[in-house]
Amino acid sequence: MIRKLSITLLFTALLVGTGAPLALAQESFLVSDVRVKGLQRISAGSIFNYLPVKVGDKFDPTESSELIRELYKTGFFKDIELSTEGTAIVISVVEYPSIAQIEFAGNKLIKEESLRDALSGNDFIEGRVFQPNVLEQVKQELKRQYLNQGKYNAQVGTEVTELPRNRVKVKLHVKEGPTAKIKKINIIGNKYFSDKMLLDEFESSDSVPFWKFWGSADQYSKEKVSGDLETLRSFYQNQGFLDFNITSNQVSISPEKDGIFLTVNVNEGERYTVSSFVLNGQLVVPEEELLPYVYIAPGRTYSRRDVDNTVEVIGDRLAEEGYSYAEVVPVPNVNKDDNSVSFSINIKPGRRVYVRRIDVVGNRLTNDEVIRRELRQTEGGAFSPSRVNRSKIRLQRLSFFDEVEIETVPVAGREDQVDLEVVVKERSTGQFLFGLGYSGDDGALIQASISQSNLFGTGNQLNFNVQRSSIVEAVTLQYTNPYYTKSGISRTIGLTGRSIDQARANTSEFITETLGLNVRYLFPINESNSFSLGAGLERIDFQSTFRSVQQVIDFIDENPNNDLFTVNTAFAHDTRDSLLYPTSGNNVRLSLEATVPGSDLEYYRVNLDTSLYYPFTNKAALKLAADIGYGDGYGDTDGLPFFKNYFAGGSRSVRGFEARSLGPRDGSQFDNPFGGSKRVLLNATLLLPVGDGALDKRLQLFLEGGQVFSNEQSIELDEIRFSAGVGFNWISPVGPLSISYSVPLNEEEGDEIEKFQFSVGQLIQ
């Protein structure tokens, strides 16, 4: 009896160990009911969907293991038991808890959003079932993320806290540790180019200059190294090495896991030259018009960049003719005997595409006409990506819209037609502003303005401005119609009343009161160039003070009240990518301001103002600028009248020197600046985005200089004063803020120095 019982227990244990059901000895039966016990969040209906057996089916108890296995696959349960009660199947389950909350602690290098993305890739997110084995996979994934960033000592710990209703809170503790530094980069196999020349192409570096102590070039990152290898490949192929290959690259780490050694093995191959090229296919544009777009000229060293540029510009040229889906395929024919390569440039223009209709969406306030007149793509015309892009830029420059998108919509049943949908999101164009400001040049400033840049949805502009500082009191009313004519000629009418007390401006003392009316027309020449012509009438009254110098007093005695008929004209060339935050392009303006013969005072001023922007990242730029001004009198007026003199020094010209302090003096006992008829300003500025890279906050590293010369002086370059410093611009919630600290480089005795300068309410570009 004891022996028989032992055999029975052994047999039972074997069945349990192999997952076989205990009811193996039972016979098959028709299932009358299926009951599930222990469910909390999972519905019984969901379970029934996974069960291979349903009510009315014939069930063989030997199928129990398969049934339990299918339920385990759902990932919902950590324990499952199956039994029978007569012809009913009873399934008892214990659910895994759900993830109620996931928290992170200690992560700095990788932001929480990126870490959560890594978790979601493993289906480990809030609301899902918590499984310990998945949590272990998550830990390994996070470690892998940190390894890719060079954090070889990174550790990830977990803390699981049970919550009511079978839920858990998971907290991931990260100890990032130091980033491994690149100790050495070895390139093996290079013959044509030195290690230094090749490593200069890398973003990664094993030696960082001391003045780049804040940089991360020597910190290892898998993504950064991958980018460097692609850069190396492009460098060689742009230098003619068509067969260049990176045979292998190895990354080794020091025993302390704080140093990385990178070895790159290369096979340079031979340098190739271009022997010839031919244009094949359907040349819908005459061949002689396409030839200037081919960069792979015979005799030149092969360059992948030249090939890519050729494909791009020929494609753009075909798109201008409406062939927007043209294929340009350069097929190389390599001759290894003489290391040359010829190209057959195959052109497949495809169908010509036309714009059937242009719809405007989202303009509740702005008239359709205001938007359509800025479009360079026309209805019925050949579809041109460049004209569409230019249309978008013109709409963005209106400043009426927060967002502008132009979407291409295929026309059903027509492969040669598309519709365009111009989608705009309008912004408020009416403003009432009241502000307090301060400038190191003009002192405290109070300003109030009412402006409407899109008056009644017509695109016309109306501005009324009142300004008062310790120097200037002014009222200005201005109205602009940007499309005074249908051809795009704009007209601006302005009325100005202004009083200037030079006694408070750190200059020779006198007071002017001006009332003026002017009109100006702007004639667009093309997308980048314009010409303006204006005329005005001004009444200027002068007053002297007890500190005015004799030459000022004598002038005012002879000319107390003056009626001036003025003309002004300018030629402007502007290709900047933004009017407020430029990072590329240039702006050149040549202007003339003069009074017409017969005015009480006869004079003229000519100005050349230019600024060039060279981007070296997508947001940082180098700015080079110059401003040269010259003025003189003519007719009965001897020299440029003193109230039109140029000044230099201060936050808007040469920082590091007091406002208006450079140049000639009036010779009084106070020796105040008097200004002059000639001015030279020079500037070189490195513009760097600050913080998250938004262009409303930019750091400036600048070198600038300037000087003013009198009527009797000639321009002497060795008299120009220079300064260097650092500045910060911010379009803050209370208005533009500019701060700078600069050091004069060649000051002389008598110069007035002001190293720290700031202003609120004025942006110093």
C-alpha positions in Angstrom: 0.0 0.0 0.0 2.8 2.4 0.9 4.7 1.5 -2.3 1.5 2.1 -4.4 1.0 5.6 -2.8 4.6 6.5 -3.4 4.3 5.7 -7.1 1.1 7.8 -7.3 2.8 10.8 -5.7 5.8 10.5 -8.0 3.6 10.3 -11.0 1.7 13.4 -9.8 4.9 15.4 -9.3 6.1 14.6 -12.8 2.8 15.8 -14.2 3.0 19.1 -12.3 6.7 19.5 -13.3 5.9 19.1 -17.0 2.9 21.4 -16.9 0.4 18.5 -17.5 -3.0 18.9 -16.0 -3.9 17.0 -12.9 -7.1 15.8 -14.5 -5.3 13.8 -17.1 -7.1 10.6 -16.2 -10.5 12.3 -16.9 -12.3 11.7 -20.2 -13.3 14.3 -22.8 -16.5 16.2 -22.2 -18.6 19.0 -23.7 -18.0 22.3 -21.9 -21.1 23.6 -20.3 -19.5 26.7 -18.7 -16.3 28.6 -18.4 -15.7 30.6 -15.2 -12.7 32.9 -14.4 -11.9 33.8 -10.8 -9.6 36.5 -9.4 -10.1 39.2 -12.1 -9.7 42.8 -11.0 -9.0 45.0 -14.0 -9.1 42.6 -16.9 -12.6 41.8 -18.1 -13.8 38.2 -18.5 -14.6 39.0 -22.1 -11.0 39.8 -22.8 -10.0 36.4 -21.3 -12.5 34.5 -23.4 -11.1 36.0 -26.6 -7.7 34.3 -25.8 -9.2 31.0 -24.8 -9.1 28.3 -27.5 -12.0 26.5 -25.8 -15.6 27.9 -25.6 -18.9 26.7 -24.2 -20.2 23.8 -26.3 -16.7 22.7 -27.4 -15.4 19.3 -26.7 -12.6 19.6 -24.2 -9.9 17.0 -23.6 -8.2 17.5 -20.3 -4.8 16.7 -22.0 -5.2 20.2 -23.6 -5.0 21.9 -20.2 -1.3 22.8 -20.7 -2.0 24.5 -24.0 -4.9 26.5 -22.5 -2.7 27.7 -19.6 0.1 28.5 -22.0 -2.1 30.7 -24.1 -3.3 32.7 -21.1 0.3 33.2 -19.9 1.1 34.7 -23.3 -1.3 37.6 -22.6 1.2 38.9 -20.0 -1.7 39.8 -17.7 -1.1 37.1 -15.1 1.6 36.0 -12.8 -0.2 32.8 -11.7 -2.9 30.6 -13.4 -4.6 27.5 -12.1 -7.1 25.4 -14.1 -9.7 22.9 -12.6 -12.9 21.4 -13.6 -16.3 21.2 -11.7 -18.3 18.6 -13.6 -18.4 19.8 -17.2 -17.4 23.4 -16.2 -13.9 24.7 -16.6 -12.8 27.0 -13.7 -9.7 29.2 -14.3 -8.2 30.9 -11.2 -5.8 33.8 -11.9 -3.6 36.3 -10.1 -3.1 39.5 -12.1 0.1 41.4 -12.4 -0.3 44.9 -10.9 -0.7 47.9 -13.2 1.8 50.7 -13.4 0.2 53.8 -11.8 3.2 56.1 -11.9 6.8 56.2 -13.2 9.3 58.6 -11.7 12.9 59.5 -12.5 15.6 60.8 -10.2 19.2 61.7 -10.9 19.0 62.1 -14.7 20.6 65.3 -16.0 22.3 64.4 -19.3 19.2 62.7 -20.8 16.0 64.5 -20.3 12.9 62.7 -18.8 11.1 62.9 -22.1 13.8 60.9 -23.9 13.9 58.4 -21.1 10.2 57.9 -21.3 10.5 57.3 -25.1 13.0 54.6 -24.3 10.5 53.0 -21.8 7.6 53.2 -24.3 9.7 51.2 -26.8 9.6 48.4 -24.2 5.8 48.9 -23.6 6.7 50.1 -20.1 4.4 53.0 -19.6 1.8 54.2 -17.1 -1.5 52.3 -17.3 0.2 49.1 -18.6 0.7 45.8 -16.8 3.8 45.7 -14.6 6.1 42.7 -15.2 9.4 42.3 -13.4 11.1 40.8 -16.4 10.1 43.8 -18.5 11.5 46.1 -15.8 14.8 44.4 -16.1 14.8 45.0 -19.9 14.0 48.7 -19.2 17.0 49.0 -16.9 19.3 47.5 -19.6 17.8 49.9 -22.2 18.4 53.0 -20.1 22.0 51.8 -19.4 22.4 51.4 -23.2 21.2 55.0 -23.7 23.8 56.3 -21.3 26.5 54.1 -22.8 25.8 55.8 -26.2 26.5 59.1 -24.4 29.8 57.9 -23.0 28.5 57.3 -19.5 30.2 54.0 -18.9 29.8 54.1 -15.1 26.0 54.9 -15.3 23.9 52.9 -12.9 20.1 52.4 -12.9 18.3 51.3 -9.7 14.6 50.6 -9.3 12.2 51.1 -6.5 8.8 49.5 -6.8 6.1 50.6 -4.3 2.8 48.8 -4.0 -0.3 50.9 -4.1 -4.0 50.1 -3.3 -6.1 48.3 -5.9 -3.2 46.2 -7.2 -1.2 49.1 -8.6 2.5 50.0 -8.2 4.7 53.1 -8.5 8.0 52.6 -10.2 10.9 54.9 -9.4 14.1 54.7 -11.5 17.2 56.1 -9.8 19.9 57.1 -12.2 23.5 57.6 -11.2 25.0 59.0 -14.4 28.6 59.2 -13.4 31.2 61.1 -15.4 31.3 61.1 -19.2 34.2 59.2 -20.6 36.8 61.5 -22.2 38.3 60.7 -25.6 42.0 60.1 -24.8 43.2 59.3 -28.3 41.9 59.1 -31.8 44.1 57.1 -34.2 43.5 57.0 -38.0 45.4 54.2 -39.7 45.9 53.9 -43.4 45.8 57.6 -44.5 48.6 58.6 -46.9 47.3 61.7 -48.7 46.1 63.7 -45.7 47.7 64.2 -42.3 46.0 63.1 -39.1 45.6 66.7 -38.0 43.8 67.6 -41.3 41.4 64.7 -40.9 40.8 65.2 -37.2 40.0 68.9 -37.9 36.9 67.6 -39.7 35.7 65.7 -36.6 33.3 67.0 -34.1 34.9 64.7 -31.6 38.4 65.6 -30.4 41.1 64.2 -28.1 42.6 67.6 -27.4 40.4 70.6 -26.6 42.0 74.1 -26.4 41.8 75.7 -22.9 39.6 78.5 -24.2 36.9 75.9 -25.1 36.7 74.6 -21.5 32.9 74.7 -21.6 32.7 72.5 -24.8 32.1 68.8 -25.1 34.3 67.9 -28.1 36.3 65.5 -26.0 33.3 63.7 -24.5 32.5 60.4 -26.1 29.2 59.9 -27.8 28.3 57.0 -30.1 26.1 59.2 -32.2 28.8 61.9 -32.5 31.4 59.4 -33.6 29.0 57.9 -36.2 28.6 61.4 -37.6 32.3 61.9 -37.6 32.9 58.8 -39.6 30.3 59.9 -42.2 32.0 63.3 -42.3 35.3 61.5 -42.9 33.8 59.5 -45.8 32.3 62.7 -47.3 35.6 64.5 -47.0 37.5 61.9 -48.9 34.8 61.5 -51.6 34.8 65.3 -52.1 38.5 65.1 -52.6 38.3 62.6 -55.4 38.6 59.3 -53.6 35.7 57.5 -55.1 36.7 54.1 -53.7 37.4 55.3 -50.1 36.3 52.9 -47.5 36.4 52.7 -43.7 37.4 49.2 -43.2 36.8 49.1 -39.4 36.6 51.2 -36.3 37.3 50.1 -32.8 36.4 51.7 -29.5 38.3 50.6 -26.4 37.8 51.9 -22.8 40.3 52.3 -20.0 40.1 50.0 -17.0 38.6 52.9 -15.0 35.9 53.4 -17.6 36.8 57.1 -17.9 38.9 57.1 -21.0 38.0 56.2 -24.6 40.5 55.2 -27.3 39.1 55.3 -30.9 40.9 53.7 -33.8 39.7 54.2 -37.4 41.2 52.0 -40.2 40.7 53.5 -43.7 41.5 52.4 -47.2 41.9 55.6 -49.3 42.1 54.1 -52.7 43.1 56.3 -55.7 42.1 59.8 -56.5 39.8 60.2 -59.6 39.3 63.0 -62.0 36.2 63.7 -64.2 36.9 62.9 -67.8 33.6 63.9 -69.4 29.8 64.2 -68.9 26.8 64.1 -71.2 23.2 65.1 -70.7 20.8 62.4 -71.7 17.0 61.9 -71.6 14.2 64.4 -72.4 15.7 67.8 -72.3 12.6 70.0 -71.8 15.0 72.9 -71.0 17.5 73.7 -73.8 20.9 72.0 -73.2 22.8 75.3 -73.3 20.7 76.5 -70.4 21.4 73.4 -68.3 25.2 73.3 -68.9 25.9 76.1 -66.4 24.2 74.0 -63.7 26.7 71.1 -64.2 29.5 71.2 -61.6 31.2 68.0 -62.6 33.4 69.6 -65.3 36.0 67.6 -67.2 39.5 67.9 -65.7 38.2 68.6 -62.2 38.8 66.3 -59.3 35.8 64.1 -58.7 33.7 65.4 -55.8 30.5 63.8 -54.4 29.4 67.3 -53.4 29.6 68.5 -57.0 27.5 65.5 -58.1 24.9 66.2 -55.4 24.8 69.9 -56.2 24.4 69.2 -59.9 21.4 67.0 -59.2 19.9 69.6 -57.0 20.3 72.7 -59.2 19.2 70.9 -62.4 16.1 69.6 -60.5 15.4 73.1 -59.3 15.7 74.5 -62.8 13.3 71.9 -64.1 10.9 72.6 -61.3 10.8 76.3 -62.4 9.3 75.1 -65.6 6.7 73.1 -63.8 8.5 69.7 -63.8 8.4 69.4 -60.0 8.8 65.6 -60.0 11.7 65.4 -62.4 14.3 62.7 -61.9 18.0 63.6 -62.4 20.2 60.5 -62.2 24.0 60.8 -62.6 25.4 57.4 -63.8 29.2 57.1 -63.3 31.4 55.1 -65.6 34.6 54.4 -63.7 37.9 53.8 -65.6 40.4 52.2 -63.2 43.1 52.2 -65.8 43.6 56.0 -65.7 41.6 56.8 -62.5 39.0 58.7 -64.3 35.2 58.8 -64.2 32.7 60.0 -66.8 29.0 60.7 -66.1 25.9 60.2 -68.0 23.3 62.6 -66.5 19.9 61.1 -67.2 16.9 63.4 -67.1 13.4 62.2 -66.7 11.2 65.3 -66.4 7.9 63.5 -65.9 4.6 65.3 -66.2 4.5 69.1 -66.1 2.4 70.1 -63.1 0.1 73.2 -63.0 -1.6 74.9 -60.1 -5.4 74.6 -60.6 -6.6 76.7 -57.6 -5.2 78.4 -54.6 -7.3 78.5 -51.4 -6.7 80.7 -48.4 -7.7 79.3 -45.0 -7.7 80.8 -41.5 -7.8 84.5 -42.4 -10.7 85.8 -40.3 -9.4 89.4 -40.1 -7.1 89.8 -43.1 -8.7 90.2 -46.6 -8.0 87.5 -49.1 -6.5 90.2 -51.5 -3.8 91.1 -48.9 -2.6 87.5 -48.8 -2.9 86.8 -52.5 -0.9 89.8 -53.6 2.1 88.5 -51.7 2.0 85.1 -53.5 4.6 84.6 -56.2 2.9 81.3 -57.3 -0.1 82.0 -59.5 -3.3 80.0 -60.3 -3.0 78.4 -63.7 0.8 78.7 -63.8 3.4 76.0 -63.7 4.0 74.7 -60.2 7.3 76.1 -58.8 8.6 75.1 -55.4 10.9 78.1 -55.2 7.9 80.5 -56.0 5.9 78.7 -53.3 8.7 79.0 -50.8 9.2 82.7 -51.7 5.4 83.2 -51.2 5.6 81.8 -47.7 8.6 84.0 -46.8 6.7 87.1 -48.0 3.7 86.2 -45.9 5.8 85.6 -42.8 7.5 89.0 -43.2 4.1 90.7 -43.1 4.0 90.1 -39.3 0.3 89.5 -39.5 0.5 85.8 -38.8 2.0 83.5 -36.1 2.1 80.6 -38.6 2.1 80.2 -42.3 1.9 76.9 -44.2 1.4 76.3 -47.9 0.2 72.8 -48.5 0.1 71.0 -51.9 -3.1 69.0 -52.5 -3.3 66.6 -55.5 -6.3 66.9 -57.8 -8.2 63.7 -57.9 -7.9 62.0 -61.3 -5.3 64.6 -62.6 -1.6 63.8 -62.3 -0.7 67.1 -64.0 -2.6 69.4 -61.5 -2.4 70.4 -57.9 -4.2 72.8 -55.6 -2.5 74.9 -53.1 -3.9 75.6 -49.6 -2.5 78.6 -47.8 -3.1 78.1 -44.1 -2.5 81.1 -41.9 -2.9 81.6 -38.1 -3.5 85.2 -37.5 -2.0 87.2 -34.6 -3.2 90.4 -33.0 -2.0 93.3 -35.2 -3.4 96.1 -33.0 -1.4 97.2 -30.1 -1.5 99.8 -27.3 1.8 100.1 -25.5 2.9 102.1 -22.6 6.4 101.6 -21.4 9.3 102.9 -19.3 12.8 102.4 -20.5 16.3 103.5 -20.0 19.2 104.0 -22.4 22.8 105.0 -21.5 22.6 107.3 -24.5 19.3 109.1 -23.8 18.5 108.4 -20.1 15.1 107.6 -18.8 12.4 107.0 -21.5 8.6 107.1 -21.4 6.8 105.9 -24.5 3.2 105.4 -25.4 2.0 104.2 -28.8 -1.1 103.0 -30.6 -0.4 100.9 -33.7 -2.4 98.8 -36.2 -0.3 97.0 -38.8 -3.3 95.5 -40.5 -5.9 98.3 -40.5 -9.3 96.8 -41.1 -7.7 93.8 -42.7 -6.3 95.8 -45.6 -2.6 95.4 -44.8 -2.3 99.2 -44.3 -0.4 100.4 -41.2 -1.3 103.2 -38.8 1.1 104.3 -36.0 0.7 107.0 -33.4 3.7 107.4 -31.0 4.4 109.7 -28.1 7.9 109.7 -26.6 9.5 111.6 -23.8 13.0 111.3 -22.4 15.4 113.8 -20.7 16.5 114.8 -24.2 13.7 114.3 -26.6 9.9 115.0 -26.6 8.2 113.7 -29.8 4.8 113.0 -31.3 4.7 111.0 -34.5 1.7 110.0 -36.7 2.4 107.7 -39.7 0.2 106.0 -42.2 1.5 103.4 -44.7 -0.2 101.8 -47.7 2.1 99.0 -48.8 0.2 98.6 -52.1 -0.6 102.1 -53.0 -0.5 100.8 -56.6 -1.2 97.3 -57.7 2.4 96.9 -58.8 3.5 97.1 -55.2 4.6 100.7 -54.8 4.0 101.7 -51.2 3.3 105.2 -49.8 4.0 106.5 -46.3 2.7 109.8 -45.0 4.1 111.1 -41.7 3.5 114.0 -39.4 6.1 114.8 -36.7 6.5 117.2 -33.8 9.8 117.0 -31.9 11.7 119.0 -29.3 15.4 118.2 -28.6 17.3 119.6 -25.7 20.9 119.0 -26.5 21.9 120.5 -23.1 20.9 117.1 -21.7 22.6 115.0 -24.4 26.2 115.4 -23.3 26.8 117.7 -26.4 27.1 121.3 -27.2 24.0 123.1 -25.9 21.1 124.3 -27.9 17.4 123.5 -28.3 15.5 122.6 -31.5 11.8 122.4 -32.1 10.6 120.8 -35.3 7.3 120.3 -37.0 7.4 118.3 -40.2 5.2 116.7 -42.8 6.6 114.1 -45.2 5.6 111.6 -47.8 7.7 108.7 -49.1 7.3 106.2 -51.9 9.0 102.8 -52.0 9.5 101.1 -55.4 10.3 97.4 -55.4 12.8 96.5 -58.1 12.8 92.7 -57.4 12.6 90.4 -54.4 15.7 91.8 -52.8 16.1 95.3 -54.1 14.1 98.5 -53.7 14.3 102.2 -54.3 12.6 104.9 -52.3 11.9 108.6 -52.9 10.4 111.0 -50.5 9.8 114.7 -49.8 8.9 116.8 -46.8 8.4 120.2 -45.3 10.0 121.1 -42.0 9.8 124.1 -39.7 12.7 124.2 -37.3 13.0 126.8 -34.5 16.3 127.2 -32.6 17.0 128.5 -29.1 20.3 129.0 -27.4 21.1 128.6 -23.7 23.4 130.5 -21.4 26.0 127.7 -22.1 25.7 127.8 -25.8 29.0 128.5 -27.6 29.5 131.6 -29.7 29.3 129.8 -33.1 25.9 128.3 -32.1 24.7 131.7 -30.8 25.8 133.4 -34.0 24.1 130.8 -36.2 20.8 131.0 -34.3 20.8 134.8 -34.4 21.0 134.6 -38.2 18.7 131.6 -38.5 16.2 131.6 -35.6 13.4 130.1 -37.7 13.9 127.9 -40.8 11.5 126.5 -43.4 13.1 123.5 -45.1 12.0 121.6 -48.1 13.6 118.2 -47.9 14.0 115.3 -50.3 15.3 111.8 -49.5 16.1 108.8 -51.6 17.6 105.5 -50.9 18.6 102.2 -52.6 18.3 99.1 -50.5 19.4 95.5 -51.0 18.1 93.2 -48.3 18.5 89.4 -48.3 18.4 88.8 -44.6 16.5 85.8 -43.4 14.8 87.8 -40.6 14.4 91.5 -39.9 14.6 91.0 -36.2 16.9 88.0 -35.7 19.1 87.8 -38.8 21.6 85.0 -39.1 22.3 85.0 -42.9 22.1 87.3 -45.8 23.0 91.0 -46.1 21.6 94.4 -45.9 23.0 97.3 -47.9 21.5 100.8 -47.9 22.7 103.9 -49.7 20.7 107.0 -48.8 20.6 110.7 -49.5 19.0 113.4 -47.4 19.0 117.0 -48.7 17.2 120.3 -48.7 16.1 121.6 -52.1 17.6 124.9 -53.4 15.8 127.9 -52.0 15.3 126.4 -48.5 16.4 128.6 -45.6 19.3 126.2 -45.1 20.9 124.2 -47.9 22.7 121.0 -47.1 22.9 117.3 -47.9 23.9 114.1 -46.1 24.9 110.8 -47.8 25.0 107.5 -45.9 26.2 104.0 -46.7 25.1 101.4 -44.2 25.9 97.8 -44.7 25.7 94.6 -42.6 26.6 91.1 -43.7 25.7 87.9 -41.8 27.6 84.6 -42.1 26.0 81.6 -40.4 28.3 79.0 -39.0 25.5 76.9 -37.3 21.8 77.0 -37.9 21.4 79.8 -35.3 24.8 81.4 -34.6 26.3 83.9 -37.0 29.1 86.3 -37.6 28.0 89.9 -38.4 30.3 92.4 -40.2 29.0 95.9 -40.5 30.0 99.4 -41.6 28.3 102.8 -41.5 29.9 105.7 -43.4 28.3 109.1 -43.4 29.2 112.4 -45.1 27.5 115.8 -45.1 28.1 119.3 -46.3 26.4 122.6 -47.1 25.9 124.1 -50.5 24.6 127.4 -51.9 24.4 130.1 -49.2 25.1 127.5 -46.4 28.7 127.2 -45.4 29.3 123.6 -44.3 26.9 121.1 -42.7 24.6 122.9 -40.2 25.6 121.9 -36.6 22.2 120.5 -35.8 22.7 117.8 -38.5 26.1 116.8 -37.2 27.1 113.1 -36.8 28.0 111.7 -33.4 29.7 108.5 -32.2 30.2 106.7 -28.9 27.7 104.9 -26.8 25.6 101.7 -26.9 24.4 102.3 -30.5 27.7 103.1 -32.1 31.0 102.5 -30.2 30.5 100.8 -26.9 33.1 101.5 -24.2 32.9 105.2 -24.8 30.3 107.6 -23.4 27.4 108.5 -25.7 28.3 111.0 -28.4 31.7 111.7 -26.8 33.9 110.9 -29.8 35.0 113.5 -32.3 35.3 117.3 -32.3 34.5 119.5 -29.2 32.9 122.9 -29.0 35.9 124.6 -27.3 33.8 125.9 -24.4 34.8 125.7 -20.8 32.8 122.5 -20.6 34.5 121.2 -23.8 31.2 119.4 -24.9 31.1 117.2 -27.9 30.1 119.1 -31.0 29.9 116.4 -33.7 31.1 116.6 -37.2 30.2 116.2 -40.9 31.9 112.9 -41.4 31.5 109.6 -39.5 33.0 106.1 -39.8 31.6 103.1 -37.8 32.9 99.6 -38.1 31.7 96.5 -36.3 32.4 92.7 -36.2 30.1 90.7 -33.9 29.7 87.0 -33.1 26.0 86.3 -32.4 25.4 83.3 -30.3 22.0 82.0 -29.1 21.7 81.7 -25.3 19.9 79.0 -23.3 17.5 76.8 -25.4 18.8 78.4 -28.6 15.9 80.7 -29.1 17.0 83.8 -31.0 15.2 86.2 -28.7 18.2 85.9 -26.4 21.6 86.3 -28.0 25.1 86.8 -26.7 27.4 89.2 -28.6 31.2 89.1 -28.7 32.1 92.2 -30.5 35.0 94.4 -31.8 33.9 97.8 -33.0 35.3 101.2 -33.8 34.3 104.6 -34.9 35.2 108.3 -35.1 33.7 111.6 -36.2 35.5 114.3 -38.1 34.7 118.0 -38.7 34.3 120.0 -41.9 37.9 121.0 -41.8 39.3 117.5 -41.0 39.9 114.7 -43.4 39.1 111.1 -42.4 42.1 109.7 -40.6 41.9 106.0 -40.0 44.5 106.0 -37.2 42.1 108.3 -35.3 39.4 105.7 -35.1 38.8 104.5 -31.6 38.2 100.7 -31.0 36.7 98.7 -28.3 36.0 95.0 -27.6 33.6 93.4 -25.3 30.6 91.2 -24.6 26.9 92.1 -24.9 23.6 90.4 -24.3 20.3 91.1 -26.1 16.9 89.8 -24.9 13.4 90.5 -26.1 12.0 90.3 -22.5 8.4 90.5 -21.5 8.9 94.1 -20.5 10.5 95.0 -23.8 14.0 94.8 -25.5 16.9 94.6 -23.1 20.5 95.2 -24.1 23.5 95.0 -21.8 27.2 95.3 -22.7 30.6 95.5 -21.0 33.5 96.6 -23.2 37.0 97.8 -22.9 38.5 100.6 -25.1 41.6 99.3 -27.0 43.3 102.6 -28.0 41.8 105.4 -25.8 43.7 108.7 -25.6 43.8 111.4 -23.0 40.5 113.2 -22.9 38.4 110.3 -24.0 35.3 109.6 -21.9 35.2 106.0 -20.9 32.0 104.0 -20.0 32.7 100.3 -19.9 29.2 99.1 -18.7 26.2 100.2 -20.7 22.6 99.1 -20.9 19.3 100.1 -22.2 15.7 98.9 -21.8 13.1 99.5 -24.5 15.7 99.6 -27.3 17.4 96.6 -29.0 21.1 97.0 -29.8 21.8 94.7 -32.7 
